[in-house]
Amino acid sequence: MENVMLGYPLSPQQKRLHELNNNGLTSRVPSVIAVNIKGECSNGQIELAVKRIAEKYSTLRTSIEADPNYGVHLQKVDSETRSRFRTAYSDEPIQEQDLQGLIRKELDTWTGDYSLEAINVDLSERSKLLILAFDPQFSDIEPAVILEDLSQFIAAEVDPELLEEEVPYYAVSEWLNDLLTNDEHAEERSFWNNKRFDHVDKQLSMVSGSGTTSITMASFPVEGSPELWAELEKVAEKTGSTIDNVALACWNLTLHLLGEDKDLTVGVHTRGRQDEDLEKVVGALNRYVPLYSGLKEDDTLTQFFQRTTSEAKDSAEYADYFDFKMFSKSDSSQSVFSYGFESRDASSVVESGGYTFRVVYQSEQIEPVHLGLNIQQYPERRDIVLRYNKETYTPTEIGYVADIFTHICNKAYVNLDEPVSFNIIPDHLTFTLQSILQGEVREYATSTLIEMLDEQASKTPDQIAIVSGNTLLTFREIHEKSKQLAHYLHRTRSVGHGDVVGVSVERSPELVIALVSVLRAGAAYVPLDPDYPNERLSYICENAHIKTVLLLNKNNERLNSLFANPVFLEEEGEAIATEPTDASAIGVDARDIAYILYTSGSTGRPKGVKVSHQAISNHMHWMNNEFPLSGEDAVLQKTSINFDASVWEFYAPLTTGARLVLAEPDKHADPDYLLDIIHKERITTLQVVPTMLQALVEKEALSSAPLKRVFSGGERLGIPLQKAFLDRSNAQLINLYGPTEASIDTTYHICDRDNVHETIGRPIHNTNLLVLDSNLNLVPPGVAGELYISGKGLADGYVDEHLNDLAFLTHAYTPDKVMYKTGDRVRYFPDGHIEYIGRVDRQVKLRGYRIELGEIEKVLNEHPHVRLAAAKLQEKTEPLLAAYVELDTDGEIQDVKQWISSALPEYMIPNVIQVLEHLPLLSNGKIDYHALPDVDISSGAEYAAPTTSVEQIVAQIWRAVLKREQISIDENFFALGGHSLIATQVISGIRQQVGVNLPLRKIFDAPTIRELSEVIENLLLEANGYSAEGN
């Protein structure tokens, strides 16, 4: 017997809904039409009318079942109706604004067991509310058809022809399938083949989590819908378009700007009844078709609206020829639109036989979308609602979307010639969003470092304050010694208010006393790293107008001759010790400058940042409140005083009663040493850059370390490193972010073991942040912008005041305040946390060091034989600094290396300098940085074994620190993954095993085992009285 198909093929939309349902991508809620019936009619009349509707339409008797013969799903029409009717009564008058709540209450028990479930709410003798709930897989009925049927079927006697279905849906299904398969319609289908769409896996930028496939739909009303509708009508008149297309354009623009997508696809509702013969068909005809939307930077609203109208017109014309199978993604037929737009007209009113029928509520889910705008037109109102997936968006986020959509509509109403780059945030929302980015406001009793230090010294005078090897100092001793030195500086060098004092002392108790004494004298200190080149030190002294410099002793002849008016702490120690310990204090004001730190400058010269007592004390108060220390704690001071992270390492313990443990000079980058001293001195609080944190994580000793808190900042703290640390240590991990211009830290995030994610957190106390676009407008949550900082922690600007105009700007929203332009590109989220993206300029961060590539280029370009130079950070494997030069005929690369080595600090010296015949240029003559080749720092030679005893020792050290079994003596240290922190371990190993104390920069000058060994051998010869040139 021949197989017979036991039903009718599914229509394209039925297939779509069936696949979505099978894959759990539908939210099982009914399609609802609520009709208000006015007139004297009985409940029995209404029940009869509903029964006739259920019997009339085949769709309401349809089920989808698998065909055993053909292995496909078919629609099967039953003879019996699947409907239910019940009457409910209302004891109190129901106002129209209460109708939705009533409908939700009555449908609370809806299960989907019936194709049509009707609830007749008896409001009064002359008013009924008929709620019709349809199974969303089968029903699709136009409101006008329902009203017409009800007006005819409510009578006792009805013309039998009216009870007959004019065009059954299963017949329409065959015709719709034919449109998608018949060659006669190939040309129409080609419209979609030539379109590019990406309708899945999108979400607005404000969503901090990843996308989800789960669907739980919710609604959010757009406030002011009547006024908004009137504005849309006016815009439609001006543009010669429809209200729907104007609303669609405003919605698409909202999605573009909040999703940061120049190209996107929106599922746009079509009634599926372009043919008038389909007007009265009940079945799945309403559907979404994709509409492409593109945004150009120079668009005006008019231009964008015109393109949207054109795209919408084309999509509607060819809607019947669209099939989800046409999408390039194999699973696209089972994925929901990220964005949707739907407009329904339920505004018709039918009056017949003394009755008035009008739709008061409609909610039909064509298919779920993650975020959609729905417009419902009723006889006496217009509802604009956002439908959203609760698994993706929060009500707060959707509230922001609604406000911004409304604002865009208002902008279109006011001026269609407005560029699309206008400020999209309304004033009331601006205030709300600014509050998200505001740190907690706190008032503190003390506002200078000296006050804080003195207060702690009076509480715990005899408690150990400093540990440096075998040297111990109490809080009383620091207090008294720093007073003596301050008085000495004032008496012998006339150091006082407003002066600037250089400090060039290695890490030691004397350094701590020197720093505090300068503050007590009312002056500001400037760190002067002894390892810096002479040129840089001289520039800083001149630029900062340094009056005198504190040195430990006279042992460094280079520094003795370099600095004017030096103070030698050891040689002048006896005189300093005779100064009184109870001399009257020099008054220090909160606005006085406490210190000046020099950072890399884009102009080619380092920039001096002036930080006041108020700014740094605000930071210290925040840290002491948020992460309190006590006498049981110990903080390891390991950061160079040239960098602001050192500031809190010094003063956090000294203002809380904890112990300040000083790491040995030159050992701060040795992870084995650090873990050893952490265990030995019971260190509870540590600050490291992520690069060093990675090195510590790789050591077994970390798991047993007594650490309670580890702070990390200066560069990205990625998720893998967070997880690795939290797996190996019970200590709390805190990610810190902040530029020197904002007193060390601006934001912080306590890493969550159960929810690890990458964020720089929220602002500290008394700190306000803004994320602005290029026009200094606040950007919405999730949209990338530049971070600006204001508040008590802000520095007083730069020593070179002309630089302030570029970085310390008038506050965008509070003109009497100043904000600092960080150059950091970030996005913020509705819960207040901030995500770091990168830089907007050419500043880079390398292992916690802030480096302006322009400063490197300026030094290179000053070499007499360099025609042109460029620098970039190469990040293919281990990040490294690369420089490129064009040399004239007399230029030698070794001379260039020595030149830059003598001018820049070690951390700024390029790992490799590559000679190019011509640097790539743009058409405007500027360097094309994207076209610079990746530097090749491999030797390209075959393996060469070490031969001399020194080469063998150096090779063994390299193998240990770089974790490699074999290294050729001609391989580049940086090509093997080496960097400055690892280089310090090499220097330490050479000092211990060979007895030669090399400066760190030598590895930059001699980056192979062969070259470095030659440097060491020459030094050994010279130490034994031989010339490096020969005996």
C-alpha positions, -999 to +999 in steps of 0.1 A: +000+000+000+014+034-010+022+058+019-002+086+024+008+119+040-013+122+072-016+160+073-005+192+056+031+206+052+040+232+078+042+268+065+075+286+066+066+304+098+052+273+114+085+256+107+104+285+122+083+285+154+084+247+157+122+247+155+126+275+180+102+257+204+121+224+200+153+241+208+140+259+239+142+293+223+106+303+229+090+319+259+057+300+264+033+329+268+000+331+250-010+356+223-036+378+238-064+400+225-086+417+250-119+432+237-142+455+256-178+449+248-203+476+257-240+470+255-266+448+271-255+413+263-255+382+284-225+360+293-242+332+274-242+353+242-205+359+245-198+322+252-217+313+221-198+338+200-165+324+212-176+289+205-185+299+169-150+315+164-133+284+177-153+262+153-148+285+123-111+285+120-092+253+113-060+267+129-077+266+163-082+229+158-047+222+145-018+203+161+017+196+148+026+160+147+054+138+133+045+119+102+057+083+106+058+077+068+078+107+057+098+116+089+086+152+089+063+172+110+029+181+096+000+202+107-030+180+114-065+195+115-089+179+140-127+179+139-130+188+176-122+223+189-095+228+215-110+257+234-122+266+268-145+294+281-151+307+316-166+337+332-150+358+360-165+386+380-151+418+392-163+431+425-148+466+419-149+489+390-119+484+367-101+514+352-084+511+319-049+515+334-057+484+355-066+462+326-032+448+320-029+437+357-063+421+355-054+403+323-021+390+338-040+378+368-066+359+348-040+343+326-018+333+355-029+296+351-025+295+313-009+262+304-012+261+266-035+230+266-060+249+245-057+266+212-081+292+224-089+300+260-115+327+267-121+345+300-151+367+301-148+393+329-182+406+338-175+443+346-211+454+347-244+449+330-233+469+300-196+462+300-177+430+295-140+424+291-133+394+268-098+380+271-088+357+243-056+337+248-043+318+218-016+292+215+013+313+198+022+284+175-011+284+157-030+316+162-024+348+143-056+367+140-060+403+131-079+424+157-103+437+130-113+401+121-120+393+158-142+424+162-161+416+130-167+380+141-178+390+176-202+416+163-218+390+140-216+359+162-231+374+194-266+373+178-287+342+184-292+336+147-263+338+123-261+334+085-244+299+081-221+313+054-205+335+081-195+304+100-175+290+071-138+297+069-131+316+036-095+305+032-082+278+055-046+283+067-034+249+056-042+259+020-022+291+024+007+271+038+011+253+005+011+286-014+037+301+010+060+271+006+057+273-032+070+309-031+102+296-015+108+267-038+092+273-072+117+285-099+091+311-110+099+331-079+137+327-081+141+364-091+122+376-060+142+353-037+174+367-051+166+399-033+175+382-001+205+363-015+222+397-022+217+409+013+242+405+041+228+400+076+241+392+110+210+388+132+223+366+160+248+369+188+245+406+193+238+426+224+240+461+236+274+471+249+260+479+284+255+441+290+285+430+310+279+393+308+281+369+278+252+362+255+226+335+264+204+312+245+177+311+273+146+331+267+124+347+294+105+377+280+095+408+299+081+442+291+090+477+299+067+506+290+083+537+274+071+567+295+054+596+278+041+575+249+012+599+239+036+629+236+062+607+219+036+596+194+027+631+186+064+639+179+067+609+157+037+620+137+053+654+131+086+639+120+067+616+096+050+646+081+084+664+076+101+634+061+071+622+040+074+588+056+052+568+079+052+569+117+063+532+117+094+540+096+103+570+117+100+550+149+120+522+133+148+546+123+149+561+158+150+525+172+178+514+148+198+545+157+194+537+194+208+502+187+237+515+167+248+539+193+243+517+223+257+486+206+286+503+189+278+486+157+280+504+124+262+475+108+233+455+123+202+436+115+168+441+130+140+417+128+111+438+115+075+428+118+055+422+087+018+412+087+023+387+060-010+398+044+003+418+014-023+399-007-058+412+002-071+377+000-052+369+031-067+396+053-091+373+070-069+342+072-062+330+108-028+314+111+009+321+114+014+349+088+028+377+110+066+372+111+099+389+113+121+396+083+156+409+085+163+446+078+199+457+074+208+490+090+241+508+084+254+539+101+279+564+087+298+588+109+288+618+089+251+609+087+225+635+096+192+622+110+175+629+076+200+608+057+198+579+082+160+581+082+159+581+043+180+549+041+160+532+068+127+540+049+142+526+017+154+494+034+120+489+051+101+493+019+122+467+001+121+443+030+083+445+032+079+441-006+099+408-006+089+395+028+070+365+014+102+353-003+124+353+028+134+320+043+157+317+073+175+288+056+190+314+033+213+326+061+249+316+059+250+303+095+238+267+096+220+272+128+203+305+118+169+290+115+171+280+152+184+314+165+164+344+175+169+379+164+190+400+187+169+430+180+133+434+168+107+460+158+070+455+158+041+478+151+004+466+154-028+485+146-057+476+168-074+509+165-105+498+147-139+500+165-170+481+154-205+492+163-233+468+155-267+458+169-264+482+198-230+469+208-196+485+207-165+464+203-130+477+207-096+462+214-081+475+247-050+452+248-030+431+224+001+411+231+011+387+203+045+371+204+054+365+168+087+350+180+110+360+209+138+385+204+164+395+229+154+432+227+125+446+207+105+478+204+067+472+202+041+498+192+004+491+198-022+514+184-055+514+202-086+535+196-078+560+223-041+555+231-007+544+217+015+521+238+052+519+231+068+491+250+103+475+251+102+437+251+134+421+264+149+389+274+154+389+312+183+364+308+202+390+289+191+425+301+181+439+335+152+463+340+177+491+349+195+486+316+162+486+297+152+518+315+183+535+301+175+522+266+140+536+268+152+570+279+178+572+252+153+561+225+129+588+236+156+614+236+166+604+200+129+608+189+129+643+206+161+652+187+145+642+154+114+663+162+135+694+170+161+692+141+164+666+114+196+681+102+213+672+134+243+649+129+240+614+144+270+621+166+248+643+189+247+637+227+222+609+230+217+611+268+189+633+281+197+656+310+178+637+337+197+605+327+230+623+327+226+630+364+217+594+371+247+580+351+271+605+367+261+592+402+270+556+391+306+568+385+309+587+418+330+574+447+317+575+482+319+610+497+339+611+529+352+638+552+385+631+570+398+648+602+434+651+589+444+664+554+482+662+553+506+633+555+524+649+584+493+650+605+486+613+597+522+603+605+523+623+638+489+610+649+501+574+645+535+581+662+517+594+692+496+563+694+524+537+691+557+555+698+577+525+709+563+500+684+586+488+656+579+509+625+607+500+601+625+467+595+655+468+572+677+437+575+689+438+611+680+474+615+649+483+635+634+517+640+604+526+662+577+552+654+593+575+679+627+573+663+613+581+628+594+610+643+624+624+660+650+618+633+628+632+606+622+663+628+660+667+632+667+664+595+638+688+586+652+714+611+688+708+597+676+714+561+658+745+571+687+759+591+716+750+568+700+750+533+670+773+540+646+746+528+610+758+535+576+762+522+572+758+485+608+745+479+616+714+460+642+689+473+657+660+453+661+626+470+687+602+456+690+576+483+687+539+478+660+519+497+670+521+534+658+536+567+677+567+558+655+570+526+623+569+547+635+595+571+647+617+542+612+616+526+594+624+558+618+652+567+613+670+534+576+669+540+581+682+576+601+711+562+571+722+541+588+712+509+581+687+482+604+658+473+615+646+439+629+611+435+662+611+416+671+575+406+709+571+408+707+548+378+691+574+355+714+589+328+730+622+337+710+641+310+677+630+325+687+638+361+700+672+351+668+680+332+646+670+362+667+692+386+664+721+363+628+716+354+616+711+390+638+740+403+653+716+429+670+736+456+691+708+472+695+671+468+698+645+496+724+618+491+733+589+514+771+596+511+799+608+489+807+574+474+791+581+440+814+606+423+791+610+393+762+621+414+784+643+437+795+664+407+760+664+391+739+679+419+743+713+433+740+720+470+740+683+481+733+671+516+753+639+525+733+621+552+761+599+565+789+625+564+766+652+579+750+627+603+766+640+635+755+675+628+720+664+620+718+644+652+725+676+672+693+692+660+665+694+685+638+668+684+611+691+698+616+721+675+584+739+665+569+723+635+567+741+602+531+744+593+521+722+564+489+730+545+466+705+527+472+724+494+510+722+498+528+700+473+540+667+489+560+652+460+567+655+423+570+624+402+584+625+367+566+602+341+573+596+305+562+625+283+548+625+248+567+657+240+600+638+243+607+651+278+595+636+312+566+654+328+567+664+365+534+656+382+527+677+414+507+659+441+494+678+471+490+666+507+453+667+503+454+644+472+477+618+487+461+619+522+427+613+506+442+582+490+458+571+523+426+576+542+406+556+516+431+527+517+433+527+555+395+526+557+389+501+530+419+478+537+427+486+574+461+476+587+472+471+623+503+463+644+498+426+634+505+435+597+536+440+577+539+458+543+568+450+520+583+481+504+598+471+471+588+496+445+612+523+433+605+557+447+603+569+411+569+554+408+538+563+428+530+528+440+559+533+463+541+561+481+514+540+497+540+513+504+558+538+526+529+556+542+502+529+547+521+511+575+535+544+589+500+558+593+483+527+607+509+511+631+519+483+608+555+473+601+573+487+570+597+461+558+623+473+533+634+450+505+671+450+497+681+474+470+683+458+435+664+427+447+628+440+442+625+421+409+637+387+421+607+365+429+627+340+449+640+367+471+606+383+475+590+351+486+619+344+510+615+378+527+577+374+527+580+342+547+609+355+569+593+388+579+557+375+579+546+400+552+508+403+551+504+430+525+521+431+491+519+452+460+531+439+426+526+445+389+508+416+372+541+405+355+557+399+389+525+384+402+528+358+374+563+351+384+552+346+420+523+323+410+548+300+394+566+294+427+555+267+451+564+289+481+534+312+474+509+287+486+523+288+522+531+326+522+514+345+551+499+371+528+465+384+536+462+409+508+479+413+474+474+445+454+482+445+417+481+473+392+500+491+365+489+468+337+461+444+328+452+418+355+438+391+332+413+364+342+438+335+339+463+352+362+435+360+387+424+324+388+460+311+390+467+333+420+434+326+438+440+288+433+474+290+450+468+316+477+442+323+503+451+360+502+427+386+490+436+399+455+428+436+447+431+451+412+441+487+413+440+513+385+451+549+385+475+574+368+501+593+387+480+624+380+453+611+403+475+601+433+482+564+427+448+548+426+415+559+411+395+527+411+398+493+427+382+458+424+383+430+450+386+399+429+358+374+435+369+338+437+334+326+426+330+351+398+363+361+383+361+388+356+384+415+343+375+449+356+393+479+371+364+482+395+348+513+410+361+548+421+377+552+455+364+578+481+359+614+469+367+605+433+344+613+404+347+597+370+333+605+336+334+584+304+332+609+275+332+608+237+354+630+215+329+659+219+331+656+258+296+642+260+289+614+285+286+581+268+259+556+277+267+525+298+287+499+278+298+523+251+335+529+249+348+564+257+378+581+273+381+582+311+382+615+329+389+619+366+381+646+391+379+649+429+401+653+459+428+629+446+436+649+415+471+662+412+478+700+410+490+696+374+524+695+358+555+715+366+554+727+330+521+745+333+516+748+295+510+710+295+480+714+318+459+728+290+461+694+273+453+672+302+437+692+331+405+705+316+375+724+327+350+698+340+324+689+313+294+693+337+307+713+366+326+743+352+342+754+385+360+720+387+389+704+369+390+670+353+420+650+341+420+635+307+436+600+311+439+589+275+425+555+287+397+540+267+371+523+290+335+514+292+313+515+323+283+494+332+250+501+351+263+484+383+292+510+383+322+488+374+346+498+347+363+478+320+396+489+306+400+487+268+432+503+259+448+537+250+435+564+228+470+577+222+505+562+218+512+557+255+519+521+264+522+502+297+550+476+299+553+456+330+537+484+350+559+511+335+541+540+317+560+548+285+554+574+259+566+561+226+570+597+214+597+602+240+617+573+227+613+586+191+625+621+201+657+607+216+664+586+186+657+615+162+682+636+180+710+613+170+731+631+143+730+601+119+693+591+123+671+605+095+638+592+110+628+570+139+597+552+151+588+530+181+560+506+189+551+479+214+552+445+198+529+420+215+530+388+195+544+366+223+561+384+252+556+422+248+587+441+238+596+476+228+607+478+192+624+508+175+630+515+139+655+539+124+666+552+090+703+559+091+725+581+069+756+567+053+777+574+083+753+559+108+761+528+129+735+509+148+758+503+178+763+540+182+725+545+182+721+519+209+747+535+231+731+569+224+696+559+236+710+539+265+727+570+278+696+591+275+667+570+288+659+549+319+664+512+315+626+504+313+623+527+283+652+514+263+640+494+232+646+457+234+657+459+197+664+486+172+659+476+136+674+495+107+650+501+077+660+516+044+628+537+046+601+539+073+566+534+059+547+566+055+511+576+050+500+599+021+502+629+045+539+621+052+533+608+087+547+574+098+524+545+091+527+526+124+505+498+113+529+490+084+559+487+106+572+451+104+574+429+134+610+430+144+630+398+139+651+393+170+660+357+164+696+351+155+688+330+125+719+309+132+722+273+142+729+263+178+762+275+191+773+261+224+791+281+251+829+277+250+844+299+276+838+295+314+819+328+316+797+318+286+789+285+304+779+303+336+758+329+318+742+302+297+733+282+329+717+313+344+697+321+312+685+285+311+673+287+347+654+320+345+640+315+310+631+278+317+648+264+286+669+233+283+692+247+255+700+282+244+724+292+217+750+318+227+738+340+197+701+339+206+685+372+217+674+374+253+642+392+245+633+368+216+634+340+242+607+358+263+631+378+285+622+412+299+634+436+325+621+418+355+637+385+343+669+405+334+673+415+371+675+378+380+702+374+354+721+403+369+717+388+404+730+354+392+760+370+376+768+390+408+766+358+429+784+334+406+810+356+389+814+385+413+807+412+387+780+438+394+765+447+361+741+476+355+708+463+342+711+483+310+740+461+299+715+433+289+699+458+266+732+467+250+745+431+249+713+408+246+731+375+237+752+352+258+782+358+236+780+396+238+771+397+275+800+373+284+824+395+265+813+425+286+818+404+318+852+391+307+864+427+299+853+438+334+872+409+350+903+418+330+901+454+341+895+444+377+928+424+375+948+453+360+946+442+324+933+463+295+902+451+278+919+457+245+946+431+253+972+424+279 
